[in-house]
Amino acid sequence: MTLTIKANQWFTLDELDAAAAGPVPVELDEEAWRRVRISRETLEKFVENDRVIYGVNTSMGGFVDWLVPVSMARELQENLINAVATNVGQYLDDRTVRSIMLSRIVSLARGNSAISPENLEKLIRLYNSGIAPCVPEKGSLGTSGDLGPLAAIALVGVGQWKARLDGEILPGGDALAKTGLEPMTLGFKEGLALINGTSGMVGLGTLVYAGARRLLDTYRADAVGAGGTQPPVGAEVPASRDDQASRGGRLPHHLRAGPHRPQGGRPGRRPARARLPPAHRRQSPAPSPA
């Protein structure tokens, strides 16, 4: 099964969570590819007209006033992703990395980042290959998004850094070669396109959200659904109709007790002693032989 990212349809958090867990291969529909091509062609026309554009033919950050020849675009973009790959610590697990990568692919598929179709295709192939770039879990840069973790992914895309494949950590270039993939050759703006966004937060946040929702659903179905049930013996009185009435009848309908009166008390009053279901009643020990 292949998951198609469509230009005119929202990609939901549920889809992101499920795909990252799979893993499920992804592709773009033709309209998404058309938007990506138009975005890149528009930027190329701007460059041909000698427009000065940040991160395209200028340096970045404190060096923004320095012009950079387009002929040095690859060096500029690779220097950028190396400079911001500053995370440290243990590596994120493969599922989290897949969630972050897929979040970035979805964002780039909108056709607003001017990445070339060729390099976006290579990023999709990297995701589908099962390679998980090693993304250290601590740190990032606060400006312009999740530069640190996304840079670790981008470095593997150009054949650098480290990646995990089938449980083994390899140099990024070796992981690409082992799966038959070619590294990206970055043109102007493409390093920025790969790292300048909040895909790290979206990918990780989606998994946190999905996990919390599953926990809440389980709690509502099991813990809250049990209402006043007293584990482990499961006294039946707290779920009786009369006991529900004394609580305002808030117990969900499918969990309410059947039409019976509580044992050992008048309607609406808690009995002094709860009667246990037969399965939980203690059996009197057999008399010892004389």
Short mmCIF file of the C-alpha atoms (twelve columns), coordinates in Angstrom:
data_MODEL
# 
_entry.id   MODEL 
# 
loop_
_atom_site.group_PDB 
_atom_site.id 
_atom_site.type_symbol 
_atom_site.label_atom_id 
_atom_site.label_alt_id 
_atom_site.label_comp_id 
_atom_site.label_asym_id 
_atom_site.label_seq_id 
_atom_site.Cartn_x 
_atom_site.Cartn_y 
_atom_site.Cartn_z 
_atom_site.pdbx_PDB_model_num 
ATOM 1   C CA . MET A 1   0.000   0.000   0.000   1 
ATOM 2   C CA . THR A 2   1.300   3.444   -0.955  1 
ATOM 3   C CA . LEU A 3   0.102   6.642   0.678   1 
ATOM 4   C CA . THR A 4   -0.458  9.482   -1.798  1 
ATOM 5   C CA . ILE A 5   0.121   13.073  -0.686  1 
ATOM 6   C CA . LYS A 6   -2.412  15.177  -2.573  1 
ATOM 7   C CA . ALA A 7   -2.031  18.847  -3.349  1 
ATOM 8   C CA . ASN A 8   -5.682  19.714  -2.768  1 
ATOM 9   C CA . GLN A 9   -6.270  17.627  0.329   1 
ATOM 10  C CA . TRP A 10  -5.103  18.100  3.887   1 
ATOM 11  C CA . PHE A 11  -2.670  15.509  5.203   1 
ATOM 12  C CA . THR A 12  -4.001  14.639  8.640   1 
ATOM 13  C CA . LEU A 13  -2.182  13.932  11.883  1 
ATOM 14  C CA . ASP A 14  -3.768  10.480  11.916  1 
ATOM 15  C CA . GLU A 15  -2.245  9.744   8.500   1 
ATOM 16  C CA . LEU A 16  1.145   10.993  9.653   1 
ATOM 17  C CA . ASP A 17  1.043   8.851   12.792  1 
ATOM 18  C CA . ALA A 18  -0.062  5.728   10.922  1 
ATOM 19  C CA . ALA A 19  2.473   6.151   8.115   1 
ATOM 20  C CA . ALA A 20  5.366   6.673   10.531  1 
ATOM 21  C CA . ALA A 21  4.395   3.509   12.411  1 
ATOM 22  C CA . GLY A 22  4.215   1.414   9.216   1 
ATOM 23  C CA . PRO A 23  6.443   2.356   7.624   1 
ATOM 24  C CA . VAL A 24  4.249   3.092   4.613   1 
ATOM 25  C CA . PRO A 25  5.800   4.260   1.302   1 
ATOM 26  C CA . VAL A 26  4.581   7.630   0.077   1 
ATOM 27  C CA . GLU A 27  4.220   9.405   -3.249  1 
ATOM 28  C CA . LEU A 28  2.907   12.743  -4.537  1 
ATOM 29  C CA . ASP A 29  0.000   13.218  -6.900  1 
ATOM 30  C CA . GLU A 30  0.549   14.972  -10.218 1 
ATOM 31  C CA . GLU A 31  -0.855  18.302  -9.012  1 
ATOM 32  C CA . ALA A 32  1.640   18.395  -6.160  1 
ATOM 33  C CA . TRP A 33  4.493   17.748  -8.570  1 
ATOM 34  C CA . ARG A 34  3.184   20.506  -10.842 1 
ATOM 35  C CA . ARG A 35  3.261   23.005  -7.969  1 
ATOM 36  C CA . VAL A 36  6.786   21.947  -7.013  1 
ATOM 37  C CA . ARG A 37  7.980   22.461  -10.601 1 
ATOM 38  C CA . ILE A 38  6.350   25.892  -10.896 1 
ATOM 39  C CA . SER A 39  7.887   26.999  -7.613  1 
ATOM 40  C CA . ARG A 40  11.377  26.018  -8.727  1 
ATOM 41  C CA . GLU A 41  10.978  27.536  -12.183 1 
ATOM 42  C CA . THR A 42  9.824   30.820  -10.654 1 
ATOM 43  C CA . LEU A 43  12.934  31.032  -8.475  1 
ATOM 44  C CA . GLU A 44  15.169  30.178  -11.417 1 
ATOM 45  C CA . LYS A 45  13.680  33.084  -13.391 1 
ATOM 46  C CA . PHE A 46  14.373  35.428  -10.485 1 
ATOM 47  C CA . VAL A 47  18.002  34.305  -10.433 1 
ATOM 48  C CA . GLU A 48  18.322  34.758  -14.204 1 
ATOM 49  C CA . ASN A 49  17.087  38.347  -13.748 1 
ATOM 50  C CA . ASP A 50  19.832  38.998  -11.163 1 
ATOM 51  C CA . ARG A 51  17.463  39.566  -8.297  1 
ATOM 52  C CA . VAL A 52  19.161  39.565  -4.898  1 
ATOM 53  C CA . ILE A 53  17.431  36.962  -2.744  1 
ATOM 54  C CA . TYR A 54  18.314  35.898  0.770   1 
ATOM 55  C CA . GLY A 55  19.982  32.505  0.938   1 
ATOM 56  C CA . VAL A 56  19.990  32.188  -2.842  1 
ATOM 57  C CA . ASN A 57  22.755  34.561  -3.871  1 
ATOM 58  C CA . THR A 58  23.494  36.029  -0.433  1 
ATOM 59  C CA . SER A 59  24.973  34.497  2.654   1 
ATOM 60  C CA . MET A 60  22.818  34.060  5.752   1 
ATOM 61  C CA . GLY A 61  22.492  35.266  9.320   1 
ATOM 62  C CA . GLY A 62  25.127  37.815  10.256  1 
ATOM 63  C CA . PHE A 63  26.687  37.506  6.783   1 
ATOM 64  C CA . VAL A 64  23.538  38.460  4.925   1 
ATOM 65  C CA . ASP A 65  25.203  41.497  3.340   1 
ATOM 66  C CA . TRP A 66  27.681  39.310  1.467   1 
ATOM 67  C CA . LEU A 67  26.766  38.341  -2.076  1 
ATOM 68  C CA . VAL A 68  27.552  34.779  -3.122  1 
ATOM 69  C CA . PRO A 69  27.901  33.789  -6.797  1 
ATOM 70  C CA . VAL A 70  25.309  31.288  -7.950  1 
ATOM 71  C CA . SER A 71  28.186  29.119  -9.135  1 
ATOM 72  C CA . MET A 72  28.959  28.513  -5.433  1 
ATOM 73  C CA . ALA A 73  25.373  27.534  -4.575  1 
ATOM 74  C CA . ARG A 74  26.174  23.930  -3.698  1 
ATOM 75  C CA . GLU A 75  29.015  24.890  -1.368  1 
ATOM 76  C CA . LEU A 76  26.877  27.565  0.298   1 
ATOM 77  C CA . GLN A 77  23.937  25.231  0.911   1 
ATOM 78  C CA . GLU A 78  26.073  22.344  2.209   1 
ATOM 79  C CA . ASN A 79  27.977  24.732  4.496   1 
ATOM 80  C CA . LEU A 80  24.637  25.925  5.829   1 
ATOM 81  C CA . ILE A 81  23.318  22.500  6.815   1 
ATOM 82  C CA . ASN A 82  26.670  21.541  8.351   1 
ATOM 83  C CA . ALA A 83  26.742  24.764  10.362  1 
ATOM 84  C CA . VAL A 84  23.328  24.239  11.960  1 
ATOM 85  C CA . ALA A 85  23.587  20.480  12.612  1 
ATOM 86  C CA . THR A 86  24.256  21.185  16.277  1 
ATOM 87  C CA . ASN A 87  22.084  18.649  18.109  1 
ATOM 88  C CA . VAL A 88  23.634  16.323  20.684  1 
ATOM 89  C CA . GLY A 89  22.621  13.322  22.770  1 
ATOM 90  C CA . GLN A 90  20.995  9.982   22.026  1 
ATOM 91  C CA . TYR A 91  19.475  9.444   18.600  1 
ATOM 92  C CA . LEU A 92  15.723  9.641   18.121  1 
ATOM 93  C CA . ASP A 93  14.050  6.328   17.365  1 
ATOM 94  C CA . ASP A 94  13.270  5.377   13.764  1 
ATOM 95  C CA . ARG A 95  9.537   6.019   14.064  1 
ATOM 96  C CA . THR A 96  10.092  9.571   15.297  1 
ATOM 97  C CA . VAL A 97  12.590  10.238  12.522  1 
ATOM 98  C CA . ARG A 98  10.135  8.910   9.914   1 
ATOM 99  C CA . SER A 99  7.434   11.171  11.310  1 
ATOM 100 C CA . ILE A 100 9.721   14.203  11.052  1 
ATOM 101 C CA . MET A 101 10.855  13.288  7.532   1 
ATOM 102 C CA . LEU A 102 7.308   12.746  6.314   1 
ATOM 103 C CA . SER A 103 6.210   16.027  7.844   1 
ATOM 104 C CA . ARG A 104 8.953   17.778  5.861   1 
ATOM 105 C CA . ILE A 105 7.961   15.995  2.653   1 
ATOM 106 C CA . VAL A 106 4.347   17.070  3.095   1 
ATOM 107 C CA . SER A 107 5.452   20.667  3.631   1 
ATOM 108 C CA . LEU A 108 7.714   20.686  0.571   1 
ATOM 109 C CA . ALA A 109 4.927   19.140  -1.519  1 
ATOM 110 C CA . ARG A 110 2.900   22.335  -1.061  1 
ATOM 111 C CA . GLY A 111 5.101   23.957  -3.699  1 
ATOM 112 C CA . ASN A 112 6.161   26.978  -1.677  1 
ATOM 113 C CA . SER A 113 9.818   26.194  -0.934  1 
ATOM 114 C CA . ALA A 114 11.389  26.155  -4.415  1 
ATOM 115 C CA . ILE A 115 13.111  22.816  -3.930  1 
ATOM 116 C CA . SER A 116 13.830  21.099  -7.227  1 
ATOM 117 C CA . PRO A 117 11.620  18.155  -8.172  1 
ATOM 118 C CA . GLU A 118 14.780  16.033  -8.503  1 
ATOM 119 C CA . ASN A 119 15.867  16.587  -4.910  1 
ATOM 120 C CA . LEU A 120 12.373  16.223  -3.513  1 
ATOM 121 C CA . GLU A 121 12.142  12.900  -5.332  1 
ATOM 122 C CA . LYS A 122 15.433  11.850  -3.705  1 
ATOM 123 C CA . LEU A 123 14.105  12.831  -0.272  1 
ATOM 124 C CA . ILE A 124 10.992  10.723  -0.863  1 
ATOM 125 C CA . ARG A 125 13.144  7.783   -1.978  1 
ATOM 126 C CA . LEU A 126 15.274  8.212   1.138   1 
ATOM 127 C CA . TYR A 127 12.132  8.015   3.278   1 
ATOM 128 C CA . ASN A 128 10.773  5.001   1.390   1 
ATOM 129 C CA . SER A 129 14.100  3.147   1.544   1 
ATOM 130 C CA . GLY A 130 13.897  2.498   5.270   1 
ATOM 131 C CA . ILE A 131 16.987  4.593   6.019   1 
ATOM 132 C CA . ALA A 132 16.599  6.554   9.255   1 
ATOM 133 C CA . PRO A 133 19.047  9.459   9.581   1 
ATOM 134 C CA . CYS A 134 20.621  9.667   13.040  1 
ATOM 135 C CA . VAL A 135 18.986  12.696  14.673  1 
ATOM 136 C CA . PRO A 136 20.375  13.604  18.111  1 
ATOM 137 C CA . GLU A 137 17.500  14.305  20.480  1 
ATOM 138 C CA . LYS A 138 18.745  17.429  22.278  1 
ATOM 139 C CA . GLY A 139 19.007  20.950  20.980  1 
ATOM 140 C CA . SER A 140 18.188  22.967  17.908  1 
ATOM 141 C CA . LEU A 141 18.247  26.591  16.828  1 
ATOM 142 C CA . GLY A 142 15.311  28.728  17.819  1 
ATOM 143 C CA . THR A 143 15.176  30.834  14.656  1 
ATOM 144 C CA . SER A 144 13.430  29.718  11.493  1 
ATOM 145 C CA . GLY A 145 12.258  26.380  12.808  1 
ATOM 146 C CA . ASP A 146 13.862  23.062  13.678  1 
ATOM 147 C CA . LEU A 147 17.175  23.662  11.970  1 
ATOM 148 C CA . GLY A 148 19.215  21.210  14.052  1 
ATOM 149 C CA . PRO A 149 17.221  17.989  13.622  1 
ATOM 150 C CA . LEU A 150 16.276  18.757  10.031  1 
ATOM 151 C CA . ALA A 151 19.928  19.419  9.185   1 
ATOM 152 C CA . ALA A 152 20.842  15.918  10.392  1 
ATOM 153 C CA . ILE A 153 18.322  14.507  7.921   1 
ATOM 154 C CA . ALA A 154 19.500  16.794  5.113   1 
ATOM 155 C CA . LEU A 155 23.126  15.774  5.667   1 
ATOM 156 C CA . VAL A 156 22.267  12.129  5.060   1 
ATOM 157 C CA . GLY A 157 20.419  13.224  1.923   1 
ATOM 158 C CA . VAL A 158 23.673  14.653  0.518   1 
ATOM 159 C CA . GLY A 159 25.670  11.574  1.585   1 
ATOM 160 C CA . GLN A 160 27.133  12.851  4.834   1 
ATOM 161 C CA . TRP A 161 26.646  12.267  8.597   1 
ATOM 162 C CA . LYS A 162 25.272  8.930   9.844   1 
ATOM 163 C CA . ALA A 163 22.142  6.852   9.357   1 
ATOM 164 C CA . ARG A 164 20.561  3.681   10.688  1 
ATOM 165 C CA . LEU A 165 19.639  0.909   8.277   1 
ATOM 166 C CA . ASP A 166 18.329  -2.472  9.409   1 
ATOM 167 C CA . GLY A 167 19.476  -1.716  12.944  1 
ATOM 168 C CA . GLU A 168 23.037  -0.849  11.893  1 
ATOM 169 C CA . ILE A 169 24.535  2.652   12.046  1 
ATOM 170 C CA . LEU A 170 26.427  3.488   8.864   1 
ATOM 171 C CA . PRO A 171 28.003  6.580   7.293   1 
ATOM 172 C CA . GLY A 172 25.281  8.405   5.377   1 
ATOM 173 C CA . GLY A 173 26.925  7.827   2.008   1 
ATOM 174 C CA . ASP A 174 27.263  4.101   2.671   1 
ATOM 175 C CA . ALA A 175 23.596  3.829   3.656   1 
ATOM 176 C CA . LEU A 176 22.586  5.501   0.385   1 
ATOM 177 C CA . ALA A 177 24.849  3.236   -1.660  1 
ATOM 178 C CA . LYS A 178 23.576  0.127   0.090   1 
ATOM 179 C CA . THR A 179 19.999  0.958   -0.944  1 
ATOM 180 C CA . GLY A 180 20.938  2.082   -4.447  1 
ATOM 181 C CA . LEU A 181 20.211  5.782   -3.873  1 
ATOM 182 C CA . GLU A 182 22.083  8.769   -5.279  1 
ATOM 183 C CA . PRO A 183 22.905  11.677  -2.947  1 
ATOM 184 C CA . MET A 184 21.306  15.053  -3.536  1 
ATOM 185 C CA . THR A 185 23.240  17.749  -5.349  1 
ATOM 186 C CA . LEU A 186 21.987  20.954  -3.785  1 
ATOM 187 C CA . GLY A 187 21.355  24.027  -5.872  1 
ATOM 188 C CA . PHE A 188 20.577  27.536  -4.660  1 
ATOM 189 C CA . LYS A 189 17.978  27.747  -1.872  1 
ATOM 190 C CA . GLU A 190 17.697  23.955  -1.440  1 
ATOM 191 C CA . GLY A 191 19.573  23.671  1.831   1 
ATOM 192 C CA . LEU A 192 17.199  26.270  3.242   1 
ATOM 193 C CA . ALA A 193 14.215  24.394  1.828   1 
ATOM 194 C CA . LEU A 194 15.255  21.179  3.588   1 
ATOM 195 C CA . ILE A 195 15.783  22.696  7.039   1 
ATOM 196 C CA . ASN A 196 13.822  25.941  7.321   1 
ATOM 197 C CA . GLY A 197 10.568  24.786  8.917   1 
ATOM 198 C CA . THR A 198 8.913   23.321  11.985  1 
ATOM 199 C CA . SER A 199 8.725   19.734  10.755  1 
ATOM 200 C CA . GLY A 200 10.638  18.483  13.790  1 
ATOM 201 C CA . MET A 201 7.997   19.830  16.143  1 
ATOM 202 C CA . VAL A 202 5.179   18.630  13.908  1 
ATOM 203 C CA . GLY A 203 6.594   15.123  13.555  1 
ATOM 204 C CA . LEU A 204 7.397   14.653  17.226  1 
ATOM 205 C CA . GLY A 205 4.265   16.496  18.367  1 
ATOM 206 C CA . THR A 206 2.062   14.271  16.215  1 
ATOM 207 C CA . LEU A 207 3.354   11.149  17.938  1 
ATOM 208 C CA . VAL A 208 2.871   12.729  21.372  1 
ATOM 209 C CA . TYR A 209 -0.657  13.824  20.444  1 
ATOM 210 C CA . ALA A 210 -1.575  10.424  19.008  1 
ATOM 211 C CA . GLY A 211 -0.196  8.603   22.029  1 
ATOM 212 C CA . ALA A 212 -2.020  10.884  24.451  1 
ATOM 213 C CA . ARG A 213 -5.276  10.438  22.563  1 
ATOM 214 C CA . ARG A 214 -4.951  6.656   22.597  1 
ATOM 215 C CA . LEU A 215 -4.259  6.787   26.321  1 
ATOM 216 C CA . LEU A 216 -7.303  8.988   26.868  1 
ATOM 217 C CA . ASP A 217 -9.506  6.736   24.746  1 
ATOM 218 C CA . THR A 218 -8.330  3.709   26.709  1 
ATOM 219 C CA . TYR A 219 -8.896  5.488   30.001  1 
ATOM 220 C CA . ARG A 220 -12.383 6.561   29.039  1 
ATOM 221 C CA . ALA A 221 -13.291 3.109   27.778  1 
ATOM 222 C CA . ASP A 222 -11.765 1.168   30.643  1 
ATOM 223 C CA . ALA A 223 -11.106 3.260   33.736  1 
ATOM 224 C CA . VAL A 224 -13.912 5.788   33.443  1 
ATOM 225 C CA . GLY A 225 -16.133 3.130   31.962  1 
ATOM 226 C CA . ALA A 226 -15.681 1.059   35.044  1 
ATOM 227 C CA . GLY A 227 -17.200 3.946   37.029  1 
ATOM 228 C CA . GLY A 228 -17.350 2.965   40.645  1 
ATOM 229 C CA . THR A 229 -16.261 -0.624  40.119  1 
ATOM 230 C CA . GLN A 230 -13.935 -1.692  42.878  1 
ATOM 231 C CA . PRO A 231 -11.036 -3.771  41.606  1 
ATOM 232 C CA . PRO A 232 -10.105 -6.519  41.880  1 
ATOM 233 C CA . VAL A 233 -13.335 -8.039  43.241  1 
ATOM 234 C CA . GLY A 234 -15.690 -5.902  41.174  1 
ATOM 235 C CA . ALA A 235 -18.537 -5.111  43.567  1 
ATOM 236 C CA . GLU A 236 -21.745 -4.644  41.586  1 
ATOM 237 C CA . VAL A 237 -23.472 -2.044  43.777  1 
ATOM 238 C CA . PRO A 238 -21.597 1.075   42.557  1 
ATOM 239 C CA . ALA A 239 -22.911 0.397   39.035  1 
ATOM 240 C CA . SER A 240 -26.499 -0.293  40.122  1 
ATOM 241 C CA . ARG A 241 -29.354 1.890   38.925  1 
ATOM 242 C CA . ASP A 242 -30.063 3.254   42.384  1 
ATOM 243 C CA . ASP A 243 -26.451 4.137   42.972  1 
ATOM 244 C CA . GLN A 244 -26.339 5.806   39.558  1 
ATOM 245 C CA . ALA A 245 -29.372 7.887   40.472  1 
ATOM 246 C CA . SER A 246 -27.670 9.103   43.640  1 
ATOM 247 C CA . ARG A 247 -24.760 10.296  41.452  1 
ATOM 248 C CA . GLY A 248 -26.972 12.068  38.951  1 
ATOM 249 C CA . GLY A 249 -26.985 9.237   36.413  1 
ATOM 250 C CA . ARG A 250 -23.678 10.209  34.825  1 
ATOM 251 C CA . LEU A 251 -22.455 6.688   34.078  1 
ATOM 252 C CA . PRO A 252 -22.481 5.995   30.295  1 
ATOM 253 C CA . HIS A 253 -25.535 4.084   29.149  1 
ATOM 254 C CA . HIS A 254 -23.646 1.054   27.850  1 
ATOM 255 C CA . LEU A 255 -22.009 0.591   31.245  1 
ATOM 256 C CA . ARG A 256 -25.080 0.866   33.443  1 
ATOM 257 C CA . ALA A 257 -26.267 -2.118  35.429  1 
ATOM 258 C CA . GLY A 258 -29.372 -4.049  34.512  1 
ATOM 259 C CA . PRO A 259 -32.860 -3.680  36.109  1 
ATOM 260 C CA . HIS A 260 -32.167 -4.951  39.587  1 
ATOM 261 C CA . ARG A 261 -32.300 -3.584  43.101  1 
ATOM 262 C CA . PRO A 262 -29.083 -3.375  45.083  1 
ATOM 263 C CA . GLN A 263 -28.568 -6.163  47.527  1 
ATOM 264 C CA . GLY A 264 -28.867 -5.340  51.189  1 
ATOM 265 C CA . GLY A 265 -30.328 -1.822  51.097  1 
ATOM 266 C CA . ARG A 266 -33.246 0.399   50.152  1 
ATOM 267 C CA . PRO A 267 -33.384 2.180   46.767  1 
ATOM 268 C CA . GLY A 268 -31.104 5.215   46.641  1 
ATOM 269 C CA . ARG A 269 -29.026 4.199   49.645  1 
ATOM 270 C CA . ARG A 270 -25.673 2.496   49.638  1 
ATOM 271 C CA . PRO A 271 -25.934 -0.811  51.513  1 
ATOM 272 C CA . ALA A 272 -23.708 -1.473  54.435  1 
ATOM 273 C CA . ARG A 273 -22.111 -4.353  52.610  1 
ATOM 274 C CA . ALA A 274 -21.708 -4.781  48.893  1 
ATOM 275 C CA . ARG A 275 -22.692 -8.101  47.437  1 
ATOM 276 C CA . LEU A 276 -20.011 -9.523  45.169  1 
ATOM 277 C CA . PRO A 277 -20.658 -11.169 41.824  1 
ATOM 278 C CA . PRO A 278 -20.719 -14.955 42.051  1 
ATOM 279 C CA . ALA A 279 -17.381 -15.345 40.316  1 
ATOM 280 C CA . HIS A 280 -15.660 -13.396 43.094  1 
ATOM 281 C CA . ARG A 281 -17.359 -14.858 46.138  1 
ATOM 282 C CA . ARG A 282 -15.020 -16.807 48.316  1 
ATOM 283 C CA . GLN A 283 -15.798 -20.453 48.654  1 
ATOM 284 C CA . SER A 284 -15.871 -21.958 52.126  1 
ATOM 285 C CA . PRO A 285 -13.038 -24.408 52.546  1 
ATOM 286 C CA . ALA A 286 -14.003 -28.039 52.497  1 
ATOM 287 C CA . PRO A 287 -14.125 -29.587 55.985  1 
ATOM 288 C CA . SER A 288 -11.053 -31.491 56.984  1 
ATOM 289 C CA . PRO A 289 -11.538 -35.234 57.216  1 
ATOM 290 C CA . ALA A 290 -11.917 -36.507 60.781  1 
# 
